Amino acid sequence: MTTAAFTDLSRLCIHTITTKPWNIEAAARNYSSKGVKGITVWRDTLAGRDIRKTGNMLRDSGLKAVSLCRGGFFPSKDRERRRNAIDDNRRAINEAFELGTDLIVLVCGADPAQSLEDSRRQIHDGIAEVLPDACAAGVRLAIEPLHPMYADTRSAINTIAQANDMAESLKSPFAGVAVDVYHLWWDPLLEAGIERCGRNDNLFAFHICDWKSPTVDILNDRGLMGEGCIPLRKIRSWVEEAGFNGFVEVEIFSDIWWKQDQTMFLEKIVTAYKEHA
Amino acid sequence: MTTAAFTDLSRLCIHTITTKPWNIEAAARNYSSKGVKGITVWRDTLAGRDIRKTGNMLRDSGLKAVSLCRGGFFPSKDRERRRNAIDDNRRAINEAFELGTDLIVLVCGADPAQSLEDSRRQIHDGIAEVLPDACAAGVRLAIEPLHPMYADTRSAINTIAQANDMAESLKSPFAGVAVDVYHLWWDPLLEAGIERCGRNDNLFAFHICDWKSPTVDILNDRGLMGEGCIPLRKIRSWVEEAGFNGFVEVEIFSDIWWKQDQTMFLEKIVTAYKEHA
């Protein structure tokens, strides 16, 4: 555990959802003025905008568009919904290309009306179907395992071993894994799973926040780094030993933080990043 | 998946917490009048009572005391708290003996102030310390893996593989595993883990309820069987293939159901047990 604290912001990326009250222009302006170097763009922030121009605006602000959030949600018992999901993922790939990012995070999906095994098969088939488009656009797809508390409707991929299995089965340099500490910190096989990503050269993204005790909302009560019990520095050491040296992405859904002044929150993110990430 | 539906209540057990508004006398009277054959007693219901007499009351009502809930909560960064936990588990063993049940369910505990690995070591050491007492009292201890959303404060044992590892490391016929579908339904290694319990003859308990979509409370929004997405019949088939033929225990924490008329709820439990368990 000799991973050093960050002393500059060259690897700090923030997800637009983290500062949800800001539109993408305000987020870009404020992140940039604080010296943040990366932004992960949630698709809702692009509504009604020229995506190519928005990408240029980000770059003009000194921000790298680290990834687009999110594709996925492939499974459904209903064939037409599965078809719509494929179409939507193709749109996401196009949006990523227009924006100028080479990465999409996949929240793979699940349908409580069918078995997890069926959902997983549909996830595999869905990703396989859009992979040629992703490859043509130069956009990689990162399978993000989600916490088991989201296995009913959000993702049937709930451990890093499952994400590795899925990514490897797709046999493409455009299919990999996103590690989010919130979803995986409890996983006794996390270190081994991250090592496996490293061996396969498919660790595409690293997301951070914290797990608060108590957590009062199943979706929107994530903590700022340092507010909870996730061994962040330790997990970052595993990620870096696996060869990852990309952006460290702050992704916090929090009704509490969204109610605060976002400029103050951004300052706290920067401080927490240096002290705890 | 040829496991047949239950047509009688000879294997139905209900946890007193499921009908929390009832005290243990009301629970016993009502369960018994419906033909339920087993009861799992939560310790809070024994407060202020002669436990031996309460055990006799249950037997006189035609109820088997299937288990006592709950022991555990071994880990703490604080040595005195760990000591107190040992004492409390010894009290629980004595209460189980007095009540006349041969099983205690362990919610093993976790302390967010320390690593999960430290908590797991303290769980092992805590169980090992009270095992001789359990053995002397003829009381078995069932390690219940808890859902990963409880890894911060309730249990550092979150998969069936971890529960099996822990139970086997204790090398005693008095240490085994409790399978609760709510905690484990998402686990891709659940079937294999249940088989492993069967090989080791240490599957001590089987708890059921359902996972609702959406789940609005992290603790008290469990569903009645059939209200959610857990493949109950399938998991029961695995449990029975592993040689388990004991009570099927209904354990539901639900602010919604606790607000309803409990006699009506009990009727729904019986119906749901026959239709979905």
Boltz contact constraints between the chains, C-beta under 6 A:
constraints:
  - contact:
      token1: [A, 112]
      token2: [B, 213]
      max_distance: 6.0
  - contact:
      token1: [A, 112]
      token2: [B, 229]
      max_distance: 6.0
  - contact:
      token1: [A, 148]
      token2: [B, 148]
      max_distance: 6.0
  - contact:
      token1: [A, 148]
      token2: [B, 186]
      max_distance: 6.0
  - contact:
      token1: [A, 149]
      token2: [B, 149]
      max_distance: 6.0
  - contact:
      token1: [A, 151]
      token2: [B, 186]
      max_distance: 6.0
  - contact:
      token1: [A, 152]
      token2: [B, 211]
      max_distance: 6.0
  - contact:
      token1: [A, 152]
      token2: [B, 213]
      max_distance: 6.0
  - contact:
      token1: [A, 152]
      token2: [B, 229]
      max_distance: 6.0
  - contact:
      token1: [A, 153]
      token2: [B, 213]
      max_distance: 6.0
  - contact:
      token1: [A, 158]
      token2: [B, 186]
      max_distance: 6.0
  - contact:
      token1: [A, 162]
      token2: [B, 188]
      max_distance: 6.0
  - contact:
      token1: [A, 186]
      token2: [B, 148]
      max_distance: 6.0
  - contact:
      token1: [A, 186]
      token2: [B, 151]
      max_distance: 6.0
  - contact:
      token1: [A, 186]
      token2: [B, 158]
      max_distance: 6.0
  - contact:
      token1: [A, 188]
      token2: [B, 162]
      max_distance: 6.0
  - contact:
      token1: [A, 211]
      token2: [B, 152]
      max_distance: 6.0
  - contact:
      token1: [A, 213]
      token2: [B, 112]
      max_distance: 6.0
  - contact:
      token1: [A, 213]
      token2: [B, 152]
      max_distance: 6.0
  - contact:
      token1: [A, 213]
      token2: [B, 153]
      max_distance: 6.0
  - contact:
      token1: [A, 218]
      token2: [B, 218]
      max_distance: 6.0
  - contact:
      token1: [A, 229]
      token2: [B, 112]
      max_distance: 6.0
  - contact:
      token1: [A, 229]
      token2: [B, 152]
      max_distance: 6.0
